[in-house]
Amino acid sequence: MREETPVTNRQKVFLGALLIFLVGANMRTAITIVPPILTNIQNTFSMPEWFLGSLTTIPLICFGILSPTVTYFIKRFGILPVTIVDLLLLTVGNFIRVYSFTSLLCGTILIGGGIAMLNVLAPTLVSYLFPMKIGTYTGMYVFALSLSSSVSAGFSAVISHLITWQTMIQFVSVIPVITIIVALVLRSSGKKTTVKKAKRNSLNPEVKGSVWKRPLAWALGGFMGLQSLLFYSILTWLPPILMASGINQNTAGYLLGLLQLVALPISFVVPRIISSVAKQSIMIWTISGLFIVGLGSLMLAGQSFWFAVIACILLGLSTNIAFSEAMTLFSLKTRTPNATASVSGMGQSFGYLLAATGPMICGWMHGLTTNWFAVLIFLLLVTIVMTFVGLLVDRKEYVFEK
């Protein structure tokens, strides 16, 4: 019988870290590349205006529907095989969505399915591969997520003018392909222990009791959903808001890129801070304050370009820190990879279904009022609710705790 060539632990650590980084790079790129070129897509396919918000909302609905299924697939097939299949969905969906209105819809659904599972897999991979360094490696994929989404959001409008938006979007498929290769190498290198096998180990027991009956899981899901609602609403409508303030399309795209880029220096640090403190209230209040001042500055963008810059900086910090908080808590509030996958799946299912309403509500409110002020007031109210839901996470140390 042929034996596989063993590799050193250092190589496994490198491959595991690289996989987590690349998974992070896939988690938003296919979505954040779209808002700056919404007008291009609409003109190419003669799309109805109401459908524009759906290009963000459809993936969020997929996140909500498919997230609970990830735990089953992980237990049935293992973490790495499920990761590879998810990346294949993302690759195919991204590649086909440029050909017609129908292919755009089908591709967006596939992208939503792929990213939905990656969202759950990311904290599970960290808990599985690096259980003693959750903060460090959560910071790694948040950093990759912020870097890739800032580049895609900031330069998609400019690049689309040079090589067409269709070619640009298809080129993004290279990222999941590279990630698949790394996952295959890691799997073949001997890192074949999966949650399915590990569940027999007393260190990773089966989850007992329904996660849907755990109050802390609902608090985590609520915070996840509300911060996602804020992020995806801002992501979808920030360029139109800025353009309504007199800023041209390319500059609006650059500012959206700035929103993603500004948090890069703290992406590694924030999850480590979150994982090192006993209570999260200070971080929750900090996130809330950044959102409130950022949205307030956006209201004044028409008065001065610099208010727009300040708004993008503060909203970039707030959305990044809030996402780091939500994803780190899934690992911190559970004891095993099985529990992490269960809570992450439940929290993201409820959370993303809630978040999916955001871009649509904002679009509906703008159509009703023909201005963006009411939309920004709505987002401020969501911020207040998110703050109080986030403060509930300190009530218990673990989700599955008697």
C-alpha positions as CSV (number, residue, x, y, z in Angstrom):
1,M,0.0,0.0,0.0
2,R,1.3,3.4,-1.0
3,E,2.1,5.7,2.0
4,E,1.8,9.4,1.8
5,T,5.0,11.4,2.2
6,P,4.9,13.1,5.5
7,V,5.6,16.8,5.8
8,T,7.0,18.8,8.7
9,N,4.8,20.5,11.3
10,R,6.2,23.9,10.1
11,Q,5.0,23.2,6.6
12,K,1.5,22.2,7.9
13,V,1.4,25.4,10.0
14,F,2.4,27.5,6.9
15,L,-0.2,25.7,4.7
16,G,-2.9,26.1,7.4
17,A,-2.1,29.8,7.8
18,L,-2.1,30.4,4.1
19,L,-5.4,28.6,3.7
20,I,-7.0,30.8,6.4
21,F,-5.6,33.9,4.7
22,L,-6.9,32.9,1.3
23,V,-10.3,31.9,2.6
24,G,-10.5,35.4,4.1
25,A,-9.6,36.8,0.7
26,N,-12.6,35.0,-0.9
27,M,-15.2,36.0,1.7
28,R,-16.1,39.4,0.3
29,T,-14.3,40.1,-3.0
30,A,-17.0,38.7,-5.3
31,I,-19.5,41.0,-3.6
32,T,-17.5,44.2,-3.0
33,I,-16.4,44.3,-6.6
34,V,-20.0,45.0,-7.7
35,P,-21.3,48.2,-6.1
36,P,-18.9,50.6,-8.0
37,I,-19.9,49.1,-11.3
38,L,-23.7,48.7,-10.7
39,T,-24.4,51.3,-13.5
40,N,-22.2,49.4,-16.0
41,I,-24.0,46.1,-15.2
42,Q,-27.4,47.8,-15.4
43,N,-26.6,49.3,-18.8
44,T,-25.2,46.1,-20.2
45,F,-28.2,43.9,-19.3
46,S,-30.9,46.6,-19.2
47,M,-31.7,45.6,-15.7
48,P,-34.7,47.0,-13.7
49,E,-33.5,49.4,-11.0
50,W,-35.1,47.5,-8.2
51,F,-32.8,44.5,-9.0
52,L,-29.6,46.4,-8.3
53,G,-29.9,46.0,-4.6
54,S,-30.6,42.3,-5.1
55,L,-27.1,41.8,-6.3
56,T,-26.1,42.3,-2.7
57,T,-29.3,40.9,-1.1
58,I,-29.3,37.5,-2.9
59,P,-26.0,36.4,-1.5
60,L,-27.2,37.4,2.0
61,I,-30.3,35.3,1.6
62,C,-28.1,32.4,0.6
63,F,-26.0,33.0,3.7
64,G,-29.1,32.8,5.8
65,I,-30.6,29.7,4.2
66,L,-27.4,27.6,3.8
67,S,-25.4,28.5,7.0
68,P,-27.1,25.9,9.2
69,T,-26.3,23.1,6.7
70,V,-22.6,23.6,7.0
71,T,-22.4,21.8,10.4
72,Y,-24.0,18.7,8.8
73,F,-21.6,18.7,5.8
74,I,-18.6,19.1,8.0
75,K,-19.6,16.1,10.1
76,R,-20.4,14.1,7.0
77,F,-17.4,14.9,4.8
78,G,-14.8,16.8,6.8
79,I,-13.7,20.4,7.0
80,L,-11.3,20.5,4.0
81,P,-13.5,18.7,1.5
82,V,-16.4,21.0,2.3
83,T,-14.1,24.0,1.9
84,I,-12.9,22.8,-1.5
85,V,-16.5,22.3,-2.8
86,D,-17.5,25.7,-1.5
87,L,-14.6,27.3,-3.4
88,L,-15.6,25.5,-6.6
89,L,-19.1,27.0,-6.3
90,L,-17.6,30.4,-5.9
91,T,-15.3,29.9,-8.9
92,V,-18.1,28.7,-11.2
93,G,-20.6,31.4,-10.0
94,N,-18.1,34.2,-10.4
95,F,-17.1,33.1,-13.9
96,I,-20.6,32.6,-15.4
97,R,-22.3,35.7,-14.1
98,V,-21.1,38.0,-16.9
99,Y,-22.9,36.6,-19.9
100,S,-26.5,37.5,-19.5
101,F,-29.2,38.7,-17.0
102,T,-30.0,35.0,-16.3
103,S,-26.4,34.0,-15.9
104,L,-25.9,37.0,-13.6
105,L,-28.8,35.7,-11.4
106,C,-27.5,32.1,-11.4
107,G,-23.9,33.1,-10.8
108,T,-24.9,35.4,-7.9
109,I,-26.8,32.5,-6.3
110,L,-23.8,30.2,-6.6
111,I,-21.5,32.9,-5.2
112,G,-24.0,33.3,-2.3
113,G,-23.9,29.6,-1.6
114,G,-20.1,29.4,-1.7
115,I,-19.5,32.4,0.5
116,A,-22.3,31.3,2.9
117,M,-20.4,28.2,3.8
118,L,-17.0,29.9,3.8
119,N,-18.4,32.4,6.4
120,V,-19.2,29.5,8.7
121,L,-16.0,27.6,7.8
122,A,-13.7,30.5,8.6
123,P,-14.1,30.5,12.4
124,T,-14.4,26.7,12.4
125,L,-11.1,26.4,10.5
126,V,-9.4,28.6,13.0
127,S,-10.8,26.6,15.9
128,Y,-9.8,23.4,14.2
129,L,-6.3,24.2,12.9
130,F,-5.1,26.7,15.6
131,P,-7.3,26.3,18.7
132,M,-4.7,28.0,21.0
133,K,-4.3,31.0,18.8
134,I,-7.9,32.0,17.9
135,G,-7.2,35.8,18.1
136,T,-4.1,35.7,15.9
137,Y,-5.6,33.6,13.1
138,T,-9.0,35.3,13.2
139,G,-7.0,38.5,12.7
140,M,-5.3,36.9,9.7
141,Y,-8.5,36.2,7.8
142,V,-10.1,39.5,8.7
143,F,-6.9,41.2,7.4
144,A,-7.1,39.2,4.2
145,L,-10.8,40.0,3.9
146,S,-10.2,43.7,4.4
147,L,-7.3,43.9,2.0
148,S,-9.0,42.0,-0.8
149,S,-12.3,43.8,-0.5
150,S,-10.6,47.2,-0.4
151,V,-8.7,46.5,-3.6
152,S,-11.8,45.1,-5.4
153,A,-14.1,48.0,-4.2
154,G,-11.5,50.7,-4.8
155,F,-10.3,49.8,-8.3
156,S,-13.2,47.9,-9.9
157,A,-14.7,51.1,-11.5
158,V,-11.3,52.1,-12.9
159,I,-10.3,48.7,-14.1
160,S,-13.7,48.1,-15.7
161,H,-13.0,51.1,-18.0
162,L,-9.7,49.5,-19.1
163,I,-10.6,45.8,-19.6
164,T,-14.4,45.7,-19.4
165,W,-16.3,44.8,-16.3
166,Q,-16.9,41.3,-17.6
167,T,-13.2,40.4,-17.9
168,M,-12.4,42.0,-14.6
169,I,-15.0,40.0,-12.7
170,Q,-13.9,36.7,-14.3
171,F,-10.3,37.4,-13.4
172,V,-11.4,37.4,-9.7
173,S,-12.0,33.6,-10.1
174,V,-8.3,33.1,-9.9
175,I,-8.4,33.7,-6.1
176,P,-10.7,30.7,-5.2
177,V,-8.7,28.5,-7.7
178,I,-5.5,29.2,-5.8
179,T,-7.2,28.6,-2.5
180,I,-8.4,25.2,-3.8
181,I,-4.9,24.2,-4.7
182,V,-3.6,25.1,-1.2
183,A,-6.5,23.2,0.5
184,L,-5.7,20.1,-1.7
185,V,-2.0,20.3,-0.7
186,L,-2.9,20.7,3.0
187,R,-5.3,17.7,2.8
188,S,-2.8,15.5,1.0
189,S,0.0,16.5,3.4
190,G,-1.4,14.4,6.1
191,K,-3.7,16.9,7.8
192,K,-6.7,14.6,7.3
193,T,-8.2,14.6,10.8
194,T,-11.6,16.2,10.4
195,V,-14.4,17.2,12.7
196,K,-16.2,14.0,11.6
197,K,-13.3,11.9,13.0
198,A,-12.3,14.3,15.8
199,K,-15.8,14.1,17.3
200,R,-14.9,10.6,18.7
201,N,-12.2,12.4,20.7
202,S,-13.3,13.6,24.2
203,L,-11.7,16.9,23.4
204,N,-14.3,17.5,20.6
205,P,-17.5,15.9,21.8
206,E,-20.8,16.1,20.0
207,V,-22.9,19.2,20.7
208,K,-25.7,18.3,23.2
209,G,-28.9,20.3,22.9
210,S,-30.3,22.6,20.3
211,V,-28.3,25.7,19.6
212,W,-31.5,27.4,18.7
213,K,-32.6,27.2,22.3
214,R,-29.5,29.0,23.6
215,P,-30.1,32.7,24.5
216,L,-26.4,33.6,24.0
217,A,-26.5,32.1,20.5
218,W,-29.4,34.4,19.7
219,A,-27.5,37.4,21.0
220,L,-24.5,36.4,18.8
221,G,-26.7,35.9,15.8
222,G,-28.4,39.2,16.4
223,F,-25.2,41.2,16.7
224,M,-23.8,39.4,13.6
225,G,-27.0,40.2,11.7
226,L,-27.2,43.9,12.6
227,Q,-23.6,44.7,12.0
228,S,-23.9,42.8,8.6
229,L,-27.0,44.8,7.8
230,L,-25.1,48.0,8.4
231,F,-22.1,46.9,6.4
232,Y,-23.9,45.6,3.3
233,S,-26.3,48.5,3.3
234,I,-23.3,50.9,3.4
235,L,-21.4,48.8,0.8
236,T,-24.3,48.8,-1.6
237,W,-25.4,52.4,-1.4
238,L,-22.3,54.4,-0.4
239,P,-21.3,55.1,-4.0
240,P,-24.8,56.4,-5.0
241,I,-24.9,58.4,-1.7
242,L,-21.5,60.0,-2.5
243,M,-22.5,60.6,-6.1
244,A,-25.7,62.4,-5.0
245,S,-23.4,64.6,-2.9
246,G,-21.6,65.7,-6.1
247,I,-18.7,63.2,-6.1
248,N,-17.9,61.5,-9.4
249,Q,-18.1,57.7,-9.9
250,N,-14.4,56.9,-9.9
251,T,-13.8,59.0,-6.7
252,A,-16.8,57.3,-5.1
253,G,-15.2,54.0,-5.9
254,Y,-11.9,55.1,-4.4
255,L,-13.7,56.2,-1.2
256,L,-15.4,52.8,-1.0
257,G,-11.9,51.3,-1.3
258,L,-10.7,53.6,1.5
259,L,-13.5,52.4,3.7
260,Q,-12.2,48.9,3.3
261,L,-8.5,49.8,3.4
262,V,-8.5,52.0,6.5
263,A,-8.9,49.1,8.9
264,L,-6.0,47.0,7.6
265,P,-3.5,48.2,10.2
266,I,-5.8,47.1,13.0
267,S,-7.2,43.9,11.5
268,F,-4.6,41.7,13.2
269,V,-4.8,43.6,16.5
270,V,-8.5,43.8,17.1
271,P,-9.3,40.0,17.3
272,R,-6.4,39.6,19.7
273,I,-7.7,42.4,21.9
274,I,-11.2,40.8,21.8
275,S,-9.9,37.4,22.7
276,S,-7.8,38.7,25.6
277,V,-10.5,40.6,27.6
278,A,-13.1,39.1,29.8
279,K,-15.9,41.6,28.9
280,Q,-16.8,43.0,25.5
281,S,-18.8,46.1,26.6
282,I,-16.0,48.6,25.9
283,M,-15.5,47.2,22.4
284,I,-19.3,47.3,21.7
285,W,-19.6,50.9,22.8
286,T,-16.5,51.8,20.7
287,I,-18.1,50.2,17.6
288,S,-21.3,52.1,18.2
289,G,-19.6,55.4,18.6
290,L,-17.7,55.0,15.4
291,F,-20.8,54.1,13.5
292,I,-22.8,57.1,14.8
293,V,-20.1,59.7,14.1
294,G,-19.4,58.1,10.7
295,L,-23.0,58.1,9.6
296,G,-23.4,61.7,10.9
297,S,-20.4,62.7,8.8
298,L,-21.9,61.1,5.7
299,M,-25.0,63.3,6.2
300,L,-22.7,66.3,5.7
301,A,-20.8,64.9,2.7
302,G,-22.6,67.4,0.5
303,Q,-21.1,70.3,2.5
304,S,-17.5,69.3,2.1
305,F,-15.6,66.5,0.4
306,W,-13.6,66.0,3.6
307,F,-16.8,65.0,5.5
308,A,-17.0,62.2,3.0
309,V,-13.4,61.2,3.7
310,I,-14.0,61.3,7.4
311,A,-17.2,59.2,7.1
312,C,-15.4,56.5,5.0
313,I,-12.6,56.3,7.5
314,L,-14.9,56.0,10.6
315,L,-17.3,53.6,8.8
316,G,-14.3,51.5,7.6
317,L,-13.1,51.2,11.2
318,S,-16.5,50.5,12.7
319,T,-17.6,47.8,10.1
320,N,-14.2,46.1,10.4
321,I,-14.1,46.0,14.2
322,A,-17.8,44.9,14.3
323,F,-17.1,42.1,11.9
324,S,-14.0,41.0,13.9
325,E,-16.1,41.1,17.1
326,A,-18.8,39.0,15.6
327,M,-16.5,36.3,14.1
328,T,-14.2,36.1,17.1
329,L,-17.1,35.6,19.5
330,F,-18.2,32.5,17.6
331,S,-14.9,30.9,18.6
332,L,-14.6,32.5,22.0
333,K,-18.0,31.5,23.2
334,T,-17.6,27.8,22.3
335,R,-15.2,25.1,23.5
336,T,-14.8,22.8,20.5
337,P,-14.8,23.0,16.6
338,N,-18.2,21.1,16.6
339,A,-19.7,23.7,18.9
340,T,-18.1,26.6,16.9
341,A,-19.6,25.3,13.7
342,S,-23.0,24.8,15.3
343,V,-23.1,28.3,16.8
344,S,-21.5,29.9,13.8
345,G,-24.0,28.2,11.5
346,M,-27.0,29.2,13.6
347,G,-25.8,32.8,14.2
348,Q,-25.0,33.5,10.6
349,S,-28.2,31.9,9.3
350,F,-30.4,34.2,11.5
351,G,-27.9,37.1,11.1
352,Y,-27.7,37.1,7.4
353,L,-31.4,36.7,6.8
354,L,-31.8,39.8,9.0
355,A,-28.9,41.5,7.1
356,A,-30.5,40.7,3.7
357,T,-33.3,43.2,4.5
358,G,-30.9,46.1,4.8
359,P,-30.0,47.0,1.2
360,M,-33.6,46.4,0.1
361,I,-35.1,48.6,2.8
362,C,-32.5,51.3,2.0
363,G,-33.4,51.2,-1.7
364,W,-37.1,51.2,-1.0
365,M,-36.7,54.2,1.4
366,H,-34.7,56.1,-1.1
367,G,-37.3,55.5,-3.8
368,L,-40.0,56.6,-1.5
369,T,-38.3,59.8,-0.2
370,T,-36.0,60.5,-3.2
371,N,-33.2,61.4,-0.8
372,W,-30.7,59.6,1.4
373,F,-31.3,61.4,4.7
374,A,-34.0,59.0,5.8
375,V,-31.8,56.0,4.9
376,L,-29.0,57.3,7.1
377,I,-31.5,57.9,10.0
378,F,-32.6,54.3,9.6
379,L,-29.0,53.1,9.8
380,L,-28.4,55.1,12.9
381,L,-31.4,53.4,14.5
382,V,-30.1,50.0,13.6
383,T,-26.8,51.0,15.2
384,I,-28.5,51.7,18.5
385,V,-30.3,48.4,18.4
386,M,-27.1,46.6,17.6
387,T,-25.4,48.2,20.6
388,F,-27.9,46.8,23.1
389,V,-27.9,43.4,21.5
390,G,-24.1,43.3,21.5
391,L,-24.0,44.1,25.3
392,L,-26.0,40.9,25.9
393,V,-23.0,38.7,24.9
394,D,-21.4,39.3,28.3
395,R,-24.2,37.6,30.2
396,K,-22.7,34.1,29.8
397,E,-19.2,32.8,29.2
398,Y,-20.1,30.0,26.8
399,V,-23.1,29.1,24.6
400,F,-23.3,25.5,25.8
401,E,-23.1,26.2,29.5
402,K,-25.6,25.1,32.0
